[in-house]
Amino acid sequence: MKDPFPKLAPLVEGFFIERLMTQRQVSNQTVSAYRDTFHLLLQYAQQKLGKAPSMMCFSDLNASFVCAFLNYLEQDRHNSTRTRNHRLAAIRSFFRYAAYRVPQLSGHIQQILAIPTKRWQKSLINFLTLDEVDAILGAINRDSWTGRRDHALLSLAVHTGLRVSELIHLRCNDVSLGAGAFVRCHGKGRKERCMPMGKALVKIIEQWLRERSGDPSDPLFPNRRGEKLSRDGIQYILNKYVAIAHKSCTSLLKKRVTPHVLRHTTAVHLFQAGVDLSTIALWLGHESPESTQAYIDSDLAHKRRILGKTIAINAKPLIFHPGDDLMKFLQGL
């Protein structure tokens, strides 16, 4: 009798090549994220089951095993709940594809698709004040080629709010100078958008382009080998200048500054300047303005302005006094 559970390897290969790359044509970042998930999952399975990944059967990945893997991510690898949920999303996507390839195993598949995501505590968005931004940019020594590159890179990041992936893939011909200067980027979800640049930023980028003197298709911000910077490379650059800026701006000691924090900084400063949330969502390339609501919660100054408008001058606080004995009893619990 034919085994109803097929080998796992052909399904995984089909998922990546047929579903992700051919049918959905997802980005390289999505492929990399899903690849990392299955790399971790199959490593864990090999340790627990004693089987080589290429010899595993589809039945080896059941609901209880996937739950154990998710617990391993949180407890042993100390991944956050959000990371755990992202890994689960990749696994679910694979099993939805498997439902199409092996419909006779829908019961087995539905048990895994029924694994819920975990709720996680949303913290306030971290962003930099204008003094902190000035301290970081002021810490850059522009006497060297590297320093001038770093100053142009971080200035563009904090003024436009580009994602780190968008900064990495910028080419020299993505910058348009002159009247109505802007930088063009290809963002998340293959959406192209153009970001305007102010006069001060235009001057910085113009000077950098003259020194860069690259071909139109060359990376706008290359490393010393002429190749595009990596995510870790940009984080290293930022960490270096934040460490120097600590000396003149002690508030940076309490903050973890990442390239995404620069993006948040752009959004909060736009909001503080009176730009409406819909425009900020378009500026950042958000899919929906709802993603931009978090910046309201993070702006304490905005909340103070609202509070100042709602409190009446010389108003006396009122205290409720229950008049009934039963109500007094309940009030005292």
TIDRENDREN-578862 format. One record per residue (C-alpha): residue in one letter; y, z, x. Coordinates in steps of 0.5 Angstrom, whole numbers, plus 500, padded with zeros to 3 digits. Example, Ala and Ser with C-alpha at 12.3 -4.5 7.8 and 13.67 -1.06 7.14 Angstrom:
BEGIN
A491516525;S498514527;
# end
This chain:
BEGIN
M500500500;K507498503;D511504505;P517505500;F521507505;P524502510;K526503517;L533506518;A535501524;P535495520;L539498514;V544501519;E545494523;G546491516;F551496514;F556495520;I555487521;E554485514;R558490510;L563492514;M565487519;T563481514;Q564483507;R570488508;Q573485514;V575492516;S579494522;N577496529;Q579503528;T575503521;V568501525;S570506531;A570511526;Y564510522;R560508529;D562515532;T559518525;F553515526;H552516533;L553524532;L548523526;L543520530;Q543524536;Y543530531;A537527528;Q533526534;Q534533536;K531536530;L526531528;G524529535;K524521534;A528516537;P533513532;S530506532;M523509530;M526513524;C525512517;F530512511;S526518508;D528522514;L536522512;N535526505;A540530502;S538537505;F538534512;V545531511;C548537509;A545541515;F548535519;L555537516;N554544517;Y552543524;L559539525;E563545522;Q559551525;D557548532;R562543534;H567547530;N570541527;S575542521;T574541514;R578534514;T573531519;R567534516;N569530509;H571524513;R564524516;L561525509;A565519507;A562514512;I555517510;R556515503;S559508504;F552507508;F548509502;R552505497;Y550499501;A543502502;A543502494;Y544495494;R539493499;V533498497;P535499489;Q528502488;L530508492;S536510488;G534517486;H533518494;I540515495;Q544519489;Q542525491;I546524498;L552521494;A552527490;I554531496;P561534494;T567534499;K570541501;R576543499;W581545505;Q587548506;K593544507;S598547512;L606545512;I607539516;N610540523;F616536525;L621537530;T629539530;L634534533;D635539538;E628539540;V628531540;D634531545;A630536549;I624532550;L628525551;G632529556;A627531560;I625524562;N627522569;R629515568;D630513575;S623510575;W620504572;T615509568;G620514566;R624508563;R618506559;D617513557;H624513554;A624507551;L617508548;L618515545;S625513543;L622508539;A617512536;V622518534;H627513531;T622508527;G616513525;L611508527;R604510528;V601511535;S596505533;E602501531;L606503538;I599501542;H599494539;L606492539;R607486543;C614483546;N615478541;D615484536;V622486537;S627482535;L634483537;G641481536;A644482529;G639486524;A635488530;F628490528;V621491530;R615488527;C608492526;H602491523;G600497520;K594501516;G591497511;R593490515;K600491512;E605488516;R612491516;C619491519;M623497522;P630496523;M633499529;G640502530;K645500536;A643506540;L635504540;V637497540;K641498547;I635502550;I629497548;E634491550;Q634494557;W627495557;L625488555;R629485561;E626490566;R619489562;S620481563;G613480560;D610474556;P611474549;S604476547;D604482553;P604489551;L611492549;F609498553;P604497558;N600502563;R601500571;R595495570;G599491565;E594493559;K596496553;L597504553;S591508550;R592514544;D590519550;G595515554;I601516549;Q599524548;Y599525556;I606522556;L608526550;N605533553;K608531560;Y615531557;V614537552;A612541558;I618540562;A623541555;H620548554;K625550559;S631548556;C628549548;T624555547;S622553540;L617548543;L613553545;K611555538;K609547536;R604543538;V607536539;T603530538;P605522537;H604524529;V609529529;L614524532;R612520525;H613526521;T620528524;T622521522;A620522515;V623529515;H630527518;L631521513;F629526507;Q635531510;A639525510;G639524503;V634518503;D629518497;L622519497;S620512495;T624509501;I621513506;A614511503;L616504504;W619506511;L612509513;G608504510;H605509505;E600506500;S603511495;P610515494;E605521493;S603521500;T611523502;Q611529497;A609533503;Y615532506;I619536501;D615542502;S616542509;D624542509;L626549508;A633547509;H632543502;K629549499;R635553501;R640548498;I636548491;L636556491;G643556493;K644552486;T640556482;I642563483;A648565479;I654569483;N654576482;A648576477;K645583476;P637583477;L633584470;I627589470;F622588464;H621595461;P615594456;G616598450;D609599447;D604604450;L598599450;M603594454;K605600459;F598601460;L596594462;Q603593466;G600599470;L594596472;
# end
